[in-house]
Amino acid sequence: MEQQQVTTPPLLKNWLSTLGPGIITAALVFGPSKMTITSKMGADYGFSLLWVVLIAICFMTVFTNMAARIGIAREESLLTLIRTKFGKPTAIIIGIGIFLVTTCFQSGNATGVSISISEATGTNPQIWIIVFNVIGILLLFFRSFYALLEKLMLVLIILMLFAFLSTAVMIETPVVDFFSGFVPCIPASSIGLIIAFTASCFSIVGAFYQSYLVQSRRKLSTDQQTVQRQLMGSRIGIIILGVMSAAVMVCAANTLHPQGIKLSSAAEMGKALQPLLGTYASHLFFVGLFGASFSSLIGNAVLGGSLLGDTFGYGNNLNHPKVKLFISLVMIFGSIIALIFGKLPLELIVFAQSVTIFLVPFIGIIMVLIANDKALMGSLKNKSLTQVWAVLGVMLLIVLAISNFYNLIK
């Protein structure tokens, strides 16, 4: 009797391969700091700031889509295009700047991973910082690292979606209050959280890296994927990012806001859910925290390390020894900071923000100029409507930079 071979249905296989780059970007952006900010927005202001999620996701979609089109249109990497069009110093400033920022914030990802395990098991968090950074570095030595990264991020995204959506569904959300949250309003003393969330969700660095992810996926493909499928995958990834952000805010708005509970970390949300939904809900939230933290731990290191490799002419191939070294350095420095200080020190936050203040609007402007270049982009050049949204996005980045600068000097 002939055995039948079980294969993945072509439609499902194509759908999963299309999601790859967008999923990695969503997992990269949705880290523990994002969870903390989003939880605090829901705990402090209920549903009233849901509109901020929608706006940030719209701009993130525009710039992620733009970066994806650059990756599809050109064989050269985005930093190579920048080096050719604007000169070597511009590419070096962007590459080194992104590496420094990702290294500074890697500590938060390492701490988030350790909290999610230690709080749930009652163990020492420092052990888990070491364990999961070692695991992260070992993953670099798997063959076809990009394909492995896609699968890992997909699993972690599913974990996060399950944890957050299950918790949100378990609570009865007032429908009227939920939809009224999409009507723009600025509650008293909320401007700081609005700025923090928008700056973290509208991640121009994450959007920038999308061009690299699309090119890596294209190189791995055995068949020629269409432009529309690539762009759709990028959009779906950012939509998932928005759904996760909204789910966390809904959980906090339903459980913490009515009780007047104030948060200082995302881990406290898991504790706060225990009296209302029991141990199951608390542990479910820690599953989501782990997914968010470990996906950002890997994605953030890969982003910073691979772009530094491209900056110094080693390319962005994740299997290149020098690129692996740079990725490992991000993880090692981040774990050392987490072990020494227990959290991201204020001095490094100030340093990272100082770099970001000038770097992010600069990157946004450079991306728009490249995507508007007919000679480089051909038929994938920005359309008129995209140009309008892109200009508005750059203006928003400048406003955020000015706000951050004001907060640093006051």
C-alpha positions as CSV (number, residue, x, y, z in Angstrom):
1,M,0.0,0.0,0.0
2,E,1.5,3.3,-1.1
3,Q,2.1,5.9,1.7
4,Q,0.7,9.3,1.1
5,Q,3.1,12.2,1.9
6,V,1.6,15.0,4.0
7,T,2.5,18.3,2.6
8,T,1.6,21.9,3.6
9,P,-1.3,23.2,1.4
10,P,0.2,25.5,-1.3
11,L,-2.2,28.4,-0.3
12,L,-1.2,28.2,3.4
13,K,2.5,27.8,2.5
14,N,2.3,30.9,0.3
15,W,0.4,32.9,2.9
16,L,2.9,32.0,5.7
17,S,5.9,32.9,3.4
18,T,4.3,36.2,2.6
19,L,3.9,37.1,6.3
20,G,7.6,36.6,7.1
21,P,9.1,40.1,6.9
22,G,6.0,41.8,8.3
23,I,5.9,39.3,11.3
24,I,9.6,40.0,12.1
25,T,9.0,43.8,12.1
26,A,5.9,43.4,14.3
27,A,7.9,41.2,16.8
28,L,10.8,43.6,16.7
29,V,8.7,46.7,17.5
30,F,6.4,45.1,20.1
31,G,8.9,44.8,23.0
32,P,8.6,45.0,26.8
33,S,8.9,48.8,26.8
34,K,5.9,48.9,24.4
35,M,3.9,46.7,26.7
36,T,4.7,48.8,29.7
37,I,3.7,52.1,27.9
38,T,0.5,50.5,26.4
39,S,-0.5,48.9,29.7
40,K,0.0,52.3,31.5
41,M,-2.1,54.1,28.9
42,G,-5.0,51.7,29.5
43,A,-4.5,51.7,33.3
44,D,-4.3,55.5,33.6
45,Y,-6.8,56.6,30.9
46,G,-9.0,53.6,30.2
47,F,-10.1,53.3,26.5
48,S,-9.7,57.0,25.7
49,L,-6.3,56.6,24.0
50,L,-7.1,53.9,21.6
51,W,-7.1,56.5,18.8
52,V,-3.3,56.9,19.3
53,V,-2.8,53.2,18.4
54,L,-4.7,53.7,15.1
55,I,-2.8,56.9,14.1
56,A,0.7,55.4,15.0
57,I,-0.2,52.2,13.1
58,C,-1.3,54.2,10.0
59,F,2.1,56.0,9.8
60,M,4.0,52.9,10.6
61,T,2.2,51.1,7.7
62,V,3.1,53.9,5.3
63,F,6.8,53.8,6.1
64,T,7.0,50.0,6.3
65,N,5.3,49.8,3.0
66,M,7.8,52.4,1.6
67,A,10.8,50.4,2.8
68,A,9.3,47.2,1.4
69,R,9.0,48.8,-2.0
70,I,12.6,49.9,-1.8
71,G,13.7,46.4,-1.0
72,I,11.7,45.0,-3.9
73,A,12.8,47.6,-6.4
74,R,16.5,47.3,-5.8
75,E,19.1,44.6,-5.5
76,E,21.3,46.9,-3.4
77,S,20.6,47.3,0.4
78,L,19.1,50.5,1.7
79,L,22.4,51.6,3.3
80,T,24.2,51.0,0.0
81,L,21.7,53.2,-1.8
82,I,22.2,55.9,0.9
83,R,25.9,55.6,0.5
84,T,25.6,56.0,-3.3
85,K,23.1,58.8,-3.3
86,F,24.1,60.8,-0.2
87,G,27.7,59.8,0.5
88,K,29.6,57.4,2.8
89,P,29.4,59.7,5.9
90,T,25.6,59.7,5.8
91,A,25.5,55.9,5.7
92,I,28.0,55.6,8.5
93,I,26.1,58.0,10.7
94,I,22.9,56.0,10.2
95,G,24.5,52.6,10.6
96,I,26.5,53.4,13.8
97,G,23.6,55.4,15.2
98,I,21.2,52.5,14.9
99,F,23.8,50.1,16.4
100,L,24.3,52.3,19.5
101,V,20.5,52.8,20.0
102,T,19.8,49.0,19.7
103,T,22.6,48.2,22.0
104,C,21.4,50.7,24.7
105,F,17.8,49.3,24.6
106,Q,18.8,45.7,24.4
107,S,19.0,45.7,28.2
108,G,15.3,46.3,28.4
109,N,14.6,43.2,26.2
110,A,16.9,41.0,28.3
111,T,15.2,42.3,31.5
112,G,11.8,41.6,30.1
113,V,12.6,38.0,29.2
114,S,14.0,37.4,32.7
115,I,11.0,39.0,34.4
116,S,8.5,36.9,32.5
117,I,10.1,33.7,33.6
118,S,11.3,34.6,37.1
119,E,7.9,36.2,38.1
120,A,6.0,33.1,36.9
121,T,8.4,30.6,38.5
122,G,9.8,32.5,41.6
123,T,13.4,32.1,40.4
124,N,16.4,34.5,40.1
125,P,15.9,36.8,37.1
126,Q,19.6,37.1,36.4
127,I,19.8,33.4,35.6
128,W,17.3,33.8,32.8
129,I,19.1,36.9,31.4
130,I,22.2,34.7,30.8
131,V,20.3,31.6,29.6
132,F,18.2,33.4,26.9
133,N,21.1,35.6,25.6
134,V,23.2,32.4,25.2
135,I,20.2,30.8,23.4
136,G,20.0,33.9,21.2
137,I,23.6,33.8,20.3
138,L,23.5,30.0,19.6
139,L,20.6,30.5,17.2
140,L,23.0,32.5,15.0
141,F,24.9,29.4,14.2
142,F,22.0,27.6,12.6
143,R,22.2,27.2,8.9
144,S,19.7,29.4,7.0
145,F,19.3,31.7,10.0
146,Y,16.8,33.9,8.3
147,A,14.4,31.0,7.7
148,L,14.8,30.0,11.3
149,L,14.2,33.6,12.4
150,E,11.0,33.7,10.5
151,K,9.6,30.6,12.1
152,L,10.7,31.7,15.6
153,M,9.0,35.1,15.2
154,L,5.9,33.5,13.9
155,V,5.6,31.2,16.9
156,L,6.3,34.1,19.3
157,I,3.7,36.3,17.6
158,I,1.1,33.5,17.9
159,L,2.0,33.2,21.6
160,M,1.5,36.9,22.1
161,L,-1.7,37.0,20.2
162,F,-3.1,34.1,22.1
163,A,-2.1,35.5,25.5
164,F,-3.4,39.1,24.9
165,L,-6.5,38.3,22.9
166,S,-7.5,35.4,25.2
167,T,-7.1,37.7,28.3
168,A,-9.0,40.5,26.5
169,V,-11.9,38.2,25.4
170,M,-12.2,36.7,29.0
171,I,-13.1,40.2,30.2
172,E,-16.4,41.8,29.1
173,T,-15.4,44.9,27.3
174,P,-18.0,47.8,27.2
175,V,-18.7,48.2,23.5
176,V,-19.6,51.9,23.6
177,D,-16.5,52.7,25.7
178,F,-14.3,50.7,23.3
179,F,-15.5,52.5,20.2
180,S,-15.5,55.9,21.9
181,G,-11.8,55.4,22.5
182,F,-11.1,56.0,18.8
183,V,-12.5,59.5,19.0
184,P,-9.3,61.7,19.5
185,C,-9.0,63.4,22.9
186,I,-6.1,64.3,25.1
187,P,-6.8,63.6,28.8
188,A,-5.0,65.7,31.4
189,S,-1.3,64.7,31.9
190,S,-1.5,62.2,29.1
191,I,0.7,63.9,26.5
192,G,3.9,62.2,27.8
193,L,2.4,58.7,27.3
194,I,1.0,59.7,23.9
195,I,4.4,60.8,22.7
196,A,6.2,57.8,24.2
197,F,3.7,55.3,22.5
198,T,3.8,57.1,19.2
199,A,7.5,57.2,19.1
200,S,7.9,53.5,20.0
201,C,5.1,52.2,17.7
202,F,5.9,54.5,14.8
203,S,9.4,53.0,14.7
204,I,11.3,54.4,11.8
205,V,14.2,52.1,12.5
206,G,11.9,49.1,12.4
207,A,10.4,50.4,9.1
208,F,13.9,51.0,7.7
209,Y,14.9,47.3,8.4
210,Q,11.8,46.1,6.5
211,S,13.7,46.7,3.2
212,Y,16.4,44.2,4.4
213,L,13.8,41.6,5.5
214,V,12.0,41.8,2.1
215,Q,15.3,41.3,0.3
216,S,16.4,38.4,2.5
217,R,13.0,36.7,1.9
218,R,13.3,37.3,-1.9
219,K,16.8,35.7,-2.0
220,L,15.4,32.6,-0.2
221,S,12.4,32.1,-2.5
222,T,12.5,29.4,-5.0
223,D,9.7,31.1,-7.0
224,Q,9.4,34.8,-8.0
225,Q,7.0,36.4,-5.5
226,T,4.8,39.2,-6.8
227,V,5.1,42.8,-5.6
228,Q,1.6,42.8,-4.2
229,R,2.2,39.7,-2.0
230,Q,5.3,41.2,-0.6
231,L,3.6,44.4,0.3
232,M,0.6,42.6,1.7
233,G,2.8,40.7,4.1
234,S,4.3,43.9,5.4
235,R,0.8,45.4,5.9
236,I,-0.5,42.4,7.8
237,G,2.5,42.4,10.1
238,I,1.8,46.0,11.1
239,I,-1.9,45.3,11.5
240,I,-1.0,42.5,13.9
241,L,1.2,45.0,15.8
242,G,-1.8,47.3,16.1
243,V,-4.1,44.4,17.3
244,M,-1.6,43.4,20.0
245,S,-1.2,47.0,21.2
246,A,-5.0,47.4,21.4
247,A,-5.5,44.1,23.2
248,V,-3.0,45.0,25.9
249,M,-4.6,48.4,26.3
250,V,-8.1,46.8,26.5
251,C,-6.9,44.4,29.3
252,A,-5.5,47.3,31.3
253,A,-8.5,49.5,30.7
254,N,-10.9,46.8,31.8
255,T,-9.1,45.5,34.9
256,L,-6.7,48.2,36.2
257,H,-8.3,51.5,35.3
258,P,-11.6,50.9,37.3
259,Q,-9.5,49.9,40.4
260,G,-7.2,52.9,40.1
261,I,-4.1,50.7,39.9
262,K,-1.0,52.5,38.6
263,L,1.7,50.6,36.8
264,S,5.4,51.0,36.9
265,S,6.2,47.9,34.7
266,A,4.4,45.5,32.4
267,A,5.0,42.6,34.8
268,E,2.8,44.3,37.4
269,M,-0.2,43.9,35.0
270,G,0.1,40.2,35.3
271,K,0.0,40.5,39.1
272,A,-3.0,42.9,38.9
273,L,-5.0,40.4,36.8
274,Q,-4.7,37.7,39.5
275,P,-7.5,38.8,41.8
276,L,-9.9,39.2,38.9
277,L,-9.2,36.3,36.6
278,G,-7.1,34.0,38.7
279,T,-3.6,32.5,38.3
280,Y,-4.4,31.3,34.7
281,A,-4.8,34.9,33.4
282,S,-1.7,36.1,35.2
283,H,0.5,33.3,33.7
284,L,-1.1,33.8,30.4
285,F,0.0,37.4,30.4
286,F,3.6,36.3,31.3
287,V,3.5,34.1,28.2
288,G,2.8,37.2,26.2
289,L,5.5,39.2,28.0
290,F,8.0,36.4,27.2
291,G,7.0,36.4,23.6
292,A,7.3,40.2,23.3
293,S,10.6,40.3,25.1
294,F,12.4,37.3,23.5
295,S,11.2,38.3,20.0
296,S,12.6,41.8,20.5
297,L,15.8,40.5,22.1
298,I,16.5,38.5,18.9
299,G,15.1,41.0,16.4
300,N,16.7,44.1,18.0
301,A,20.1,42.4,18.0
302,V,19.8,41.2,14.4
303,L,18.8,44.7,13.3
304,G,21.6,46.5,15.0
305,G,24.3,44.0,14.2
306,S,23.3,43.4,10.5
307,L,23.1,47.1,9.8
308,L,26.5,47.7,11.3
309,G,27.9,44.9,9.2
310,D,26.4,46.6,6.1
311,T,27.8,50.0,7.2
312,F,31.4,48.6,7.2
313,G,31.0,46.8,3.9
314,Y,30.4,43.2,5.1
315,G,26.9,43.2,3.7
316,N,23.8,42.2,5.7
317,N,24.0,38.4,5.2
318,L,23.1,36.9,8.6
319,N,25.4,34.0,8.0
320,H,28.5,36.2,7.5
321,P,30.9,35.7,10.4
322,K,31.4,39.5,11.0
323,V,27.7,40.1,10.9
324,K,27.2,37.3,13.5
325,L,29.9,38.9,15.6
326,F,28.1,42.3,15.6
327,I,24.7,40.7,16.4
328,S,26.4,38.8,19.3
329,L,27.9,42.1,20.6
330,V,24.5,43.7,20.8
331,M,23.2,40.7,22.9
332,I,26.4,40.6,25.1
333,F,26.5,44.3,25.9
334,G,22.7,44.3,26.5
335,S,22.9,41.4,28.9
336,I,25.9,42.9,30.8
337,I,24.0,46.1,31.3
338,A,20.9,44.2,32.5
339,L,23.0,42.1,34.9
340,I,24.9,45.1,36.4
341,F,22.0,47.5,36.7
342,G,19.0,45.3,36.7
343,K,17.3,47.6,34.3
344,L,18.2,50.2,31.7
345,P,20.2,52.9,33.4
346,L,18.9,56.5,33.1
347,E,22.2,57.6,31.6
348,L,21.8,55.2,28.7
349,I,18.2,56.1,28.2
350,V,19.3,59.8,27.9
351,F,22.1,58.8,25.5
352,A,19.9,56.6,23.3
353,Q,17.2,59.3,23.2
354,S,19.8,61.9,22.3
355,V,20.9,59.9,19.4
356,T,17.4,59.1,18.4
357,I,16.3,62.8,18.5
358,F,18.5,63.6,15.5
359,L,18.7,60.2,13.9
360,V,15.0,59.3,13.5
361,P,13.7,62.3,11.5
362,F,16.9,62.2,9.5
363,I,16.3,58.5,8.5
364,G,12.7,59.3,7.7
365,I,13.6,62.1,5.3
366,I,16.3,60.0,3.6
367,M,13.8,57.1,3.1
368,V,11.2,59.5,1.6
369,L,13.8,61.0,-0.8
370,I,14.9,57.5,-2.0
371,A,11.4,56.3,-2.4
372,N,10.5,59.4,-4.4
373,D,13.5,58.9,-6.8
374,K,12.1,57.7,-10.1
375,A,15.5,56.6,-11.4
376,L,15.9,54.2,-8.4
377,M,12.4,53.1,-7.9
378,G,10.8,52.9,-11.3
379,S,7.1,52.0,-11.1
380,L,7.5,51.4,-7.3
381,K,8.1,55.1,-6.7
382,N,5.9,56.8,-4.1
383,K,2.4,57.7,-5.4
384,S,0.9,61.2,-4.7
385,L,-1.2,60.0,-1.7
386,T,1.8,58.2,-0.2
387,Q,3.9,61.3,-0.6
388,V,1.3,63.3,1.4
389,W,1.3,60.7,4.2
390,A,5.1,60.5,4.1
391,V,5.5,64.3,4.6
392,L,3.0,64.2,7.5
393,G,4.9,61.3,9.0
394,V,8.2,63.2,8.8
395,M,6.5,66.2,10.4
396,L,5.3,64.0,13.2
397,L,8.8,62.6,13.7
398,I,10.2,66.1,13.9
399,V,7.5,67.1,16.5
400,L,8.4,64.0,18.5
401,A,12.1,64.8,18.3
402,I,11.5,68.4,19.5
403,S,9.3,67.0,22.4
404,N,12.0,64.6,23.4
405,F,14.7,67.3,23.2
406,Y,12.6,69.6,25.4
407,N,12.1,66.7,28.0
408,L,15.9,66.1,28.1
409,I,16.9,69.8,28.7
410,K,14.2,70.8,31.1
